[in-house]
Amino acid sequence: MKTKQYQLTKAEKALLDRIQERGNDAVCNLMATKMYREQMSVHRGAMWIDDEFPEAEGECLIFGNDSFTSDVRARKEVAQVIARLDSLAIRVFGFGLGPDGYTWALRVDSDDEELLDLIVWDVWFDITCGKANPMKDELNEYLDEMGYDVAA
């Protein structure tokens, strides 16, 4: 059986370059480290940023424990999450990695944990399952309920 080979598209490379040009975000780096140490069994998700970071009040973190530096699927995931956030006019404030590059984190201008969690899982399933994505309907229903004029 042939294993599927994943590669970044030019658009995905450009999105990753854009977010990494800003340099690593201190809050994202610390939160990625925390997710690596305390939430390794949670493969990806979204959450409010801890109160210990007052500069990030009202913001959420999207993260993945999926080997960013060594697995191209994780890099595709981050790029596609950024593209999805762009389409919803949700600003990305920063990007960071845990100390070994395994865990990644994005700090975003949204307090809608549910939407962000649906997005990161939908993107992951788009990459790994294609049309068999089990999240697509749930995300589209949520987007419709919340009044977004886009579909995933």
N, C-alpha and C positions, 0 to 999 in steps of 0.2 A: 504494500500500500504506500502510495506516495504522500509525503508530508507536505502540507501547504506551506509555501514560502511567503513571508510577509515582508513588504518593503514600504518605506515612507514615500509618499508622493511628493512632488515639488511643492504643492500647496501645504502639505503637512510639515515639510522641512521649513518652509517660510514662517509658519505659525510658531514652530519651536524656536527658530532663530529670533523671532520678534520677542517672545517672552523671555528668552535667555539673554538677550542683549541688555536688558535692564539690570542684570546681575541677580544673584540670589537674594531673596527677601528674608530678613532675619526672622520674622514671625513664622514664615513658611518653613524655614529650616528647623526651627525649634519645634513646631507642631509636627513636621514630618518625623523628627526624631521621637517625639512623644507617641505618635501613631505606631511607629516601628516597635517601640519598647512595650507599649501598653495595649495595643489593638492589632497585633499581628494577625490574629485569626479573622479580622475583618478585612477582606480583600480590597474593598474600595467603598467610598461613601462620601457623605457630606455632614458637616456639623457646625454649630456655632463655635466661634473662636473663643477660647478661654478668657475669663475676666482678667487674667494676669497680663493681658495685652490690651491696655486701654486705647492704644492707637488703632486697634482693629475693632472697636465697638460697632456692633450692628452688621458685622461682616461674617461670612461663612468660609469654611475651609472645605475644599474638595480634595480628596486624597486617594492614593492607591498604594497598596502593599503588593506590588507586582513587578519588581525588578526593572526599574526604569532604565538603568544604564546598560543592562545586558539583554533585555527582551524588547525587540522592535515593536511588539504589540502594545507594550506599555507606552512607548513614545507616540505611537499612532493614537492611542487612547487620549493622551494629554492634548495632542494637536486637535483631535476631533472634538474634545470637550471645549477647547478654546473656540473653535469654529461655531459650535452650537451656542455657546455663551454670546459670541459676537452677534449671531442671528437674533438673539433675544434682547440685545442691547444691555447685557450684564457685563459690567467692566471687570477685568482681571487686574488686580492690584499688584500681585506678586506671584512668584514661583520659587520653590525651594525643594531641596532633597535632604533626606536623612544622611548621616555621615558616610554610609557605604554606597549610597546611590540607589538602594533598593526601593525605598519609599519616597514618593513625590507628593507635593502639595501645591495647590493653587489657592490664593486668597482672593475672594471675589466680593463685589458690591451687591450682595443680596442677603436677605435673612430668611429665604425660603428653602430650608433644609430639604423638604420633601421634593421640591422641583429639582434641586441640584443632585440629590441622591438618584432620582429617576434618570436624570441626564447621564450621569457617569455610568450607571448600569446599562442604560440603553446603548450608549456608545460602545461599551465593552462587548455586549452581545451582537451589535452590528459587525464588529471586527471578527468575532470568533464564531458566530452562528449565521450571519447573513440574514436571509429572509425568514429564518426560523426564530428570530428574535422574540423572546417571550415578554419583553418589556414594552414593545412598540405601542400596543393598544393602550396600555395603562398610562404611558407618558402622553400620548396624544389626547386622551380623555382629560388628563390633568391640565394640559395646555389650554384646551378648549374651555374647561371650567373656570380657569383663571383669566380668560379673556385674551390670551395670546393669539395673534393672527398668523401663526406658523404651525407647521406640522413637522414632527420628527421624521 
